[in-house]
């Protein structure tokens, strides 16, 4: 589990070579160690994407947007729990790759828009009756 990996190797997160050496000292084979380093990095990236994913999911629910939001739901489910290695797949990481570009300011803006649902509804109805 990633909690254990972070506890053991968290201080080495920015230095893959030292992390690899430490894993080798634990008698983890090089191929396996490199795969674990990749997964640890993916887990960190996923953790960074959770905030943006939560806001997008609120937006989707508030405005009843259709589409496949399963990858975003999976990212949101990462919040506050221990993610399993097998849950990493290509689609999930591609979604996370897109979400990582959402800034805190953009996330706050989307959140404010969601919280303004009554105003948006009123504007839509008012604009429709004016035409």
Backbone as a chain_set.jsonl record, in Angstrom:
{"seq": "XXXXXXXXXXXXXXXXXXXXXXXXXXXXXXXXXXXXXXXXXXXXXXXXXXXXXXXXXXXXXXXXXXXXXXXXXXXXXXXXXXXXXXXXXXXXXXXXXXXXXXXXXXXXXXXXXXXXXXXXXXXXXXXXXXX", "coords": {"N": [[0.835, -1.181, 0.0], [0.335, 2.333, -0.53], [0.587, 4.045, 1.635], [2.372, 2.8, 3.349], [4.642, 2.779, 1.693], [5.082, 5.54, 1.416], [5.639, 6.185, 4.054], [8.018, 4.815, 4.43], [9.687, 5.754, 2.325], [9.158, 8.407, 1.838], [10.693, 10.735, 2.378], [12.543, 10.691, 0.405], [11.446, 11.454, -1.967], [12.081, 13.11, -4.141], [14.327, 12.162, -5.323], [15.122, 9.796, -7.34], [17.248, 8.019, -7.77], [18.51, 7.62, -5.271], [16.345, 6.565, -3.932], [15.976, 4.217, -5.405], [18.406, 2.898, -4.758], [17.994, 2.546, -1.992], [15.838, 0.784, -2.038], [17.081, -1.378, -3.241], [18.854, -2.071, -1.222], [17.046, -3.198, 0.456], [16.726, -5.539, -0.717], [15.085, -5.676, -2.941], [14.351, -6.452, -6.21], [15.796, -4.877, -9.094], [14.111, -4.336, -11.365], [11.54, -4.592, -10.229], [11.766, -2.634, -8.232], [12.049, -0.286, -9.754], [9.538, -0.253, -10.97], [7.928, 0.095, -8.708], [8.79, 2.636, -7.882], [7.835, 4.145, -10.011], [5.078, 3.74, -9.602], [4.763, 4.926, -7.08], [5.275, 7.591, -7.738], [3.11, 8.011, -9.475], [1.019, 7.755, -7.653], [1.451, 9.994, -6.045], [1.035, 12.014, -7.941], [-1.628, 11.518, -8.503], [-2.778, 12.115, -6.023], [-2.392, 14.867, -6.009], [-4.229, 15.599, -7.915], [-6.744, 15.28, -6.866], [-8.246, 17.448, -5.708], [-8.985, 19.098, -7.924], [-10.476, 17.209, -9.323], [-12.612, 16.732, -7.567], [-13.995, 19.183, -7.674], [-14.736, 19.279, -10.374], [-16.435, 17.082, -10.473], [-18.489, 17.939, -8.75], [-19.429, 20.054, -10.312], [-20.309, 18.651, -12.573], [-22.386, 17.151, -11.431], [-24.074, 19.164, -10.405], [-24.923, 20.528, -12.725], [-25.921, 18.516, -14.193], [-24.421, 17.152, -16.193], [-23.669, 14.991, -18.88], [-21.848, 11.991, -19.633], [-18.772, 10.063, -19.487], [-17.639, 9.841, -16.431], [-16.182, 8.221, -14.836], [-13.382, 7.846, -14.39], [-12.733, 10.255, -13.134], [-14.339, 10.043, -10.87], [-13.066, 7.886, -9.67], [-10.597, 9.053, -9.08], [-11.45, 10.969, -7.215], [-12.317, 9.229, -5.258], [-9.938, 8.466, -4.228], [-9.224, 10.224, -2.318], [-8.548, 10.458, 1.053], [-8.207, 7.736, 1.523], [-6.511, 4.577, 1.295], [-4.966, 3.873, -1.603], [-5.003, 1.234, -3.959], [-2.498, -0.625, -5.694], [-3.315, -1.988, -8.012], [-5.368, -0.468, -8.968], [-4.448, 1.518, -10.544], [-4.574, 2.552, -13.776], [-4.181, 3.047, -17.327], [-6.119, 4.865, -18.348], [-6.987, 6.193, -16.049], [-4.633, 7.533, -15.253], [-4.252, 9.145, -17.493], [-6.437, 10.844, -17.297], [-5.783, 12.089, -14.906], [-3.495, 13.384, -15.734], [-4.544, 15.411, -17.318], [-6.036, 16.797, -15.398], [-4.064, 17.772, -13.708], [-3.26, 20.189, -14.638], [-5.1, 22.017, -13.833], [-5.379, 24.898, -12.095], [-5.201, 26.172, -8.705], [-6.621, 28.538, -8.538], [-8.345, 28.338, -10.769], [-9.781, 26.104, -10.005], [-11.056, 27.099, -7.721], [-12.648, 28.996, -8.97], [-14.41, 27.426, -10.55], [-15.674, 26.116, -8.453], [-16.944, 28.271, -7.191], [-18.745, 28.919, -9.198], [-20.363, 26.645, -9.2], [-21.484, 26.903, -6.679], [-23.045, 29.046, -7.186], [-25.409, 28.271, -8.327], [-28.168, 28.84, -8.085], [-28.297, 31.503, -8.905], [-27.376, 31.235, -11.551], [-29.429, 29.657, -12.603], [-31.604, 31.432, -12.328], [-30.724, 33.494, -14.029], [-30.697, 32.138, -16.491], [-33.442, 31.57, -16.78], [-34.493, 34.158, -16.778], [-33.28, 35.316, -19.01], [-34.329, 33.75, -20.991], [-37.059, 34.393, -20.945], [-36.973, 37.001, -21.76], [-36.478, 36.997, -24.422]], "CA": [[0.0, 0.0, 0.0], [1.121, 3.546, -0.679], [0.86, 4.637, 2.949], [3.612, 2.176, 3.806], [5.729, 3.272, 0.837], [5.343, 6.939, 1.781], [6.265, 6.185, 5.369], [9.391, 4.329, 4.291], [10.499, 6.441, 1.325], [8.627, 9.749, 1.6], [11.74, 11.76, 2.42], [13.37, 10.554, -0.79], [10.54, 11.539, -3.104], [12.603, 13.86, -5.284], [15.586, 11.577, -5.799], [14.846, 8.42, -7.751], [18.439, 7.163, -7.65], [18.664, 7.241, -3.863], [15.211, 5.701, -3.648], [16.296, 2.918, -6.006], [19.453, 2.285, -3.926], [17.389, 2.103, -0.732], [15.055, -0.42, -2.32], [18.039, -2.455, -3.502], [19.333, -2.491, 0.104], [15.982, -4.03, 1.015], [16.752, -6.732, -1.567], [14.04, -5.62, -3.952], [14.993, -6.519, -7.523], [15.836, -3.605, -9.811], [12.911, -4.172, -12.184], [10.427, -4.369, -9.302], [11.999, -1.343, -7.576], [11.723, 0.775, -10.721], [8.073, -0.25, -11.114], [7.383, 0.682, -7.473], [9.084, 4.075, -7.932], [6.862, 4.696, -10.961], [3.767, 3.726, -8.948], [4.787, 5.938, -6.02], [5.124, 8.887, -8.42], [1.729, 8.097, -9.951], [0.178, 7.982, -6.483], [1.611, 11.41, -5.667], [0.357, 12.811, -8.96], [-3.052, 11.302, -8.284], [-3.147, 12.879, -4.827], [-2.443, 16.279, -6.401], [-5.378, 15.803, -8.804], [-8.006, 15.046, -6.152], [-9.001, 18.694, -5.532], [-9.594, 19.449, -9.204], [-11.477, 16.187, -9.654], [-13.79, 16.966, -6.719], [-14.726, 20.342, -8.188], [-15.342, 18.894, -11.646], [-17.553, 16.186, -10.179], [-19.576, 18.792, -8.24], [-19.925, 20.778, -11.482], [-21.031, 17.668, -13.38], [-23.622, 16.801, -10.728], [-24.924, 20.353, -10.293], [-25.491, 20.899, -14.014], [-26.391, 17.272, -14.8], [-23.674, 16.898, -17.42], [-23.588, 13.575, -19.228], [-20.549, 11.537, -20.117], [-18.094, 9.068, -18.669], [-16.896, 10.5, -15.358], [-15.691, 7.171, -13.946], [-11.991, 8.102, -13.991], [-12.753, 11.367, -12.171], [-14.892, 9.479, -9.632], [-12.013, 7.069, -9.069], [-9.621, 9.983, -8.501], [-12.069, 11.516, -6.003], [-12.351, 8.177, -4.238], [-8.572, 8.359, -3.696], [-9.152, 11.129, -1.174], [-8.795, 9.926, 2.383], [-8.113, 6.286, 1.659], [-5.294, 3.971, 0.794], [-5.182, 3.435, -2.967], [-4.367, -0.037, -4.278], [-1.684, -0.59, -6.901], [-4.022, -2.501, -9.187], [-6.362, 0.502, -9.422], [-3.823, 2.419, -11.5], [-4.615, 2.114, -15.159], [-3.802, 4.093, -18.272], [-7.181, 5.873, -18.442], [-6.95, 6.972, -14.812], [-3.474, 8.426, -15.27], [-4.483, 10.138, -18.543], [-7.352, 11.826, -16.702], [-4.999, 12.835, -13.927], [-2.574, 14.234, -16.505], [-5.327, 16.587, -17.712], [-6.438, 17.518, -14.192], [-2.928, 18.393, -13.02], [-3.105, 21.543, -15.149], [-6.1, 22.895, -13.231], [-4.755, 25.648, -11.005], [-6.035, 26.408, -7.516], [-7.506, 29.657, -8.889], [-9.374, 27.798, -11.657], [-10.601, 25.217, -9.179], [-11.901, 27.981, -6.903], [-13.61, 29.632, -9.871], [-15.437, 26.415, -10.83], [-16.409, 25.891, -7.213], [-17.834, 29.426, -7.014], [-19.811, 28.782, -10.192], [-21.265, 25.597, -8.696], [-22.206, 27.48, -5.533], [-23.944, 30.085, -7.703], [-26.396, 27.569, -9.158], [-29.461, 29.553, -8.074], [-28.118, 32.689, -9.748], [-27.297, 30.759, -12.934], [-30.784, 29.241, -12.986], [-32.396, 32.65, -12.466], [-30.275, 34.173, -15.246], [-31.181, 31.37, -17.641], [-34.885, 31.773, -16.901], [-34.735, 35.567, -17.113], [-32.836, 35.552, -20.38], [-35.241, 33.023, -21.861], [-38.335, 35.11, -20.998], [-36.746, 38.293, -22.402], [-36.304, 36.843, -25.877]], "C": [[0.884, 1.25, 0.0], [1.435, 4.231, 0.645], [2.172, 4.095, 3.482], [4.801, 2.687, 3.004], [6.088, 4.705, 1.186], [6.044, 7.033, 3.131], [7.749, 5.813, 5.252], [10.255, 5.24, 3.421], [10.092, 7.892, 1.076], [9.665, 10.839, 1.56], [12.593, 11.771, 1.158], [12.593, 10.81, -2.071], [11.101, 12.267, -4.323], [13.884, 13.269, -5.854], [15.406, 10.092, -6.087], [16.047, 7.497, -7.555], [18.666, 6.711, -6.206], [17.54, 6.291, -3.464], [15.457, 4.296, -4.198], [17.357, 2.188, -5.181], [18.889, 1.764, -2.618], [16.567, 0.832, -0.929], [15.97, -1.615, -2.58], [18.625, -2.977, -2.183], [18.307, -3.378, 0.799], [15.803, -5.314, 0.204], [15.544, -6.829, -2.502], [14.745, -5.582, -5.302], [14.832, -5.198, -8.266], [14.566, -3.348, -10.622], [11.697, -3.855, -11.313], [10.553, -3.004, -8.636], [11.639, -0.192, -8.507], [10.216, 0.878, -10.94], [7.428, 0.404, -9.887], [7.622, 2.193, -7.438], [8.099, 4.768, -8.865], [5.48, 4.789, -10.308], [3.69, 4.757, -7.819], [4.605, 7.324, -6.622], [3.697, 9.076, -8.919], [0.781, 8.377, -8.787], [0.26, 9.435, -6.029], [0.9, 12.318, -6.655], [-1.154, 12.713, -8.779], [-3.541, 12.102, -7.083], [-3.278, 14.36, -5.152], [-3.672, 16.592, -7.244], [-6.724, 15.741, -8.088], [-8.848, 16.315, -6.044], [-9.71, 19.098, -6.821], [-10.7, 18.483, -9.59], [-12.752, 16.394, -8.838], [-14.637, 18.106, -7.264], [-15.417, 19.998, -9.499], [-16.544, 17.986, -11.419], [-18.742, 16.963, -9.607], [-20.249, 19.519, -9.398], [-20.792, 19.86, -12.34], [-22.375, 17.336, -12.744], [-24.594, 17.983, -10.689], [-25.642, 20.649, -11.61], [-25.879, 19.681, -14.855], [-25.741, 17.006, -16.156], [-23.554, 15.395, -17.644], [-22.187, 13.243, -19.722], [-19.963, 10.518, -19.162], [-17.197, 9.777, -17.655], [-16.27, 9.483, -14.408], [-14.257, 7.416, -13.486], [-11.918, 9.227, -12.958], [-13.31, 10.88, -10.839], [-13.85, 8.633, -8.913], [-10.959, 7.952, -8.417], [-10.172, 10.571, -7.208], [-12.084, 10.472, -4.894], [-10.979, 7.965, -3.602], [-8.424, 9.205, -2.433], [-9.469, 10.404, 0.124], [-8.767, 8.417, 2.505], [-6.81, 5.805, 1.041], [-5.57, 3.361, -0.574], [-4.41, 2.153, -3.238], [-3.624, 0.06, -5.605], [-2.462, -1.001, -8.136], [-5.045, -1.511, -9.734], [-5.769, 1.543, -10.368], [-3.97, 1.822, -12.892], [-4.332, 3.321, -16.047], [-4.832, 5.221, -18.321], [-7.175, 6.793, -17.207], [-5.804, 7.978, -14.841], [-3.592, 9.469, -16.377], [-5.412, 11.237, -18.024], [-6.598, 12.708, -15.718], [-4.039, 13.795, -14.627], [-3.283, 15.521, -16.939], [-5.637, 17.452, -16.482], [-5.284, 18.245, -13.52], [-2.713, 19.836, -13.469], [-4.14, 22.519, -14.592], [-5.465, 23.58, -12.026], [-5.725, 25.79, -9.834], [-7.053, 27.509, -7.824], [-8.657, 29.172, -9.787], [-10.33, 26.884, -10.898], [-11.557, 26.034, -8.316], [-12.982, 28.646, -7.742], [-14.75, 28.666, -10.209], [-16.305, 26.163, -9.602], [-17.388, 27.038, -6.947], [-19.009, 29.364, -7.984], [-20.836, 27.744, -9.746], [-22.117, 26.145, -7.56], [-23.193, 28.562, -5.961], [-25.066, 29.501, -8.552], [-27.736, 28.306, -9.208], [-29.399, 30.791, -8.957], [-28.092, 32.287, -11.226], [-28.683, 30.362, -13.437], [-31.667, 30.467, -13.223], [-32.02, 33.393, -13.743], [-30.784, 33.46, -16.502], [-32.667, 31.609, -17.869], [-35.21, 33.203, -17.315], [-34.371, 35.865, -18.563], [-33.809, 34.888, -21.369], [-36.561, 33.788, -22.014], [-38.18, 36.467, -21.683], [-36.712, 38.179, -23.917], [-37.563, 36.512, -26.562]], "O": [[2.023, 1.225, 0.466], [2.445, 4.925, 0.759], [2.992, 4.847, 4.009], [5.85, 2.994, 3.572], [7.267, 5.053, 1.246], [6.933, 7.862, 3.323], [8.61, 6.417, 5.891], [11.421, 5.476, 3.737], [10.64, 8.536, 0.182], [9.534, 11.784, 0.783], [13.285, 12.75, 0.877], [13.038, 10.421, -3.151], [10.625, 12.047, -5.436], [14.463, 13.834, -6.782], [15.522, 9.249, -5.197], [15.882, 6.326, -7.213], [18.978, 5.547, -5.959], [17.767, 5.323, -2.738], [15.176, 3.304, -3.525], [17.226, 0.99, -4.93], [19.25, 0.675, -2.172], [16.595, -0.076, -0.099], [15.658, -2.737, -2.18], [18.866, -4.175, -2.04], [18.662, -4.212, 1.633], [14.856, -6.072, 0.413], [15.056, -7.917, -2.806], [15.642, -4.765, -5.511], [13.842, -4.489, -8.082], [14.009, -2.252, -10.566], [10.919, -2.954, -11.628], [9.559, -2.292, -8.489], [10.995, 0.77, -8.088], [9.682, 1.978, -11.079], [6.484, 1.183, -10.023], [6.748, 2.947, -7.008], [7.588, 5.844, -8.552], [4.793, 5.802, -10.446], [2.651, 5.39, -7.63], [3.864, 8.145, -6.08], [3.134, 10.164, -8.805], [-0.161, 9.157, -8.929], [-0.753, 10.035, -5.669], [0.24, 13.279, -6.259], [-1.867, 13.71, -8.889], [-4.614, 12.704, -7.135], [-4.168, 15.035, -4.635], [-4.114, 17.74, -7.283], [-7.743, 16.119, -8.665], [-10.058, 16.262, -6.269], [-10.902, 19.403, -6.806], [-11.735, 18.887, -10.12], [-13.854, 16.246, -9.366], [-15.863, 18.005, -7.309], [-16.566, 20.386, -9.712], [-17.559, 18.115, -12.104], [-19.887, 16.67, -9.95], [-21.476, 19.597, -9.466], [-21.875, 20.247, -12.778], [-23.388, 17.248, -13.438], [-25.793, 17.816, -10.914], [-26.827, 20.98, -11.613], [-26.132, 19.789, -16.055], [-26.416, 16.68, -17.132], [-23.359, 14.629, -16.7], [-21.446, 14.117, -20.172], [-20.577, 10.157, -18.158], [-16.117, 10.256, -18.001], [-15.871, 9.836, -13.298], [-13.946, 7.214, -12.313], [-11.13, 9.157, -12.016], [-12.805, 11.265, -9.784], [-13.762, 8.661, -7.685], [-10.478, 7.644, -7.327], [-9.453, 10.664, -6.214], [-11.885, 10.799, -3.724], [-10.879, 7.344, -2.544], [-7.583, 8.917, -1.583], [-10.537, 9.808, 0.268], [-9.255, 7.87, 3.494], [-6.11, 6.55, 0.355], [-6.347, 2.411, -0.675], [-3.274, 2.008, -2.786], [-4.068, 0.745, -6.527], [-2.281, -0.415, -9.203], [-5.542, -1.691, -10.846], [-6.499, 2.358, -10.931], [-3.529, 0.7, -13.141], [-4.254, 4.456, -15.578], [-4.466, 6.396, -18.335], [-7.339, 8.008, -17.321], [-5.989, 9.144, -14.491], [-3.08, 10.578, -16.222], [-5.191, 12.42, -18.286], [-6.764, 13.928, -15.708], [-3.807, 14.903, -14.144], [-2.683, 16.596, -16.928], [-5.515, 18.676, -16.523], [-5.504, 19.24, -12.829], [-2.065, 20.617, -12.773], [-4.062, 23.719, -14.854], [-5.067, 22.927, -11.062], [-6.924, 25.551, -9.975], [-8.211, 27.42, -7.415], [-9.808, 29.556, -9.582], [-11.539, 26.898, -11.131], [-12.734, 25.695, -8.197], [-14.105, 28.838, -7.276], [-15.921, 29.045, -10.161], [-17.522, 26.017, -9.709], [-18.523, 26.807, -6.53], [-20.134, 29.714, -7.629], [-22.04, 27.948, -9.9], [-23.318, 25.885, -7.487], [-24.071, 28.948, -5.19], [-25.61, 30.192, -9.413], [-28.364, 28.382, -10.265], [-30.35, 31.089, -9.679], [-28.725, 32.939, -12.056], [-29.062, 30.692, -14.561], [-32.395, 30.527, -14.214], [-32.896, 33.871, -14.463], [-31.242, 34.098, -17.45], [-33.104, 31.824, -19.0], [-36.113, 33.424, -18.121], [-35.087, 36.59, -19.253], [-34.066, 35.419, -22.449], [-37.122, 33.824, -23.109], [-39.172, 37.03, -22.146], [-36.901, 39.174, -24.617], [-37.578, 36.352, -27.782]]}, "num_chains": 1, "name": "protein.A"}
